[in-house]
């Protein structure tokens, strides 16, 4: 997976939803302000530079966690996540 791939409002919101986090929790995880996450999700601004790379790394970790977690519990994964 390429770090720093393009991030739009929908992909940021989808990752946050996948992690089942509020904007405040997600912003704390990323080390940015909650307002920044809100601005990304409402298309006021787009993630740039290090933020894009960090989002990609979090996405990769989330995928690994969900995959291994699903295997351990025998669940097929999350429904409704695009």
C-alpha positions, 0 to 999 in steps of 0.5 A: 500500500502506498503511504500518502495516497489521496484522501477525500472527505468520504475516505476520512469519514469512512476510516473514522467510522470503521474505527468507531471513533468520534471526531474528538477521539480520531483527532487525538489519535492523529494528533490534530485538532478536532476542528481539523478532522471536521474540516477534512470531512466537510471538504473545507480542507484536505489532508496534506503531507504528513497527515496523509501519510499518517491516515494511510498508516492508521488505515493499514493498521485498522485493516490488520486489526479488523482482519485479525480480530474477525478471525479470532472471533469467527465473525465475517467482518463489519457490515455496512462499511464501504 
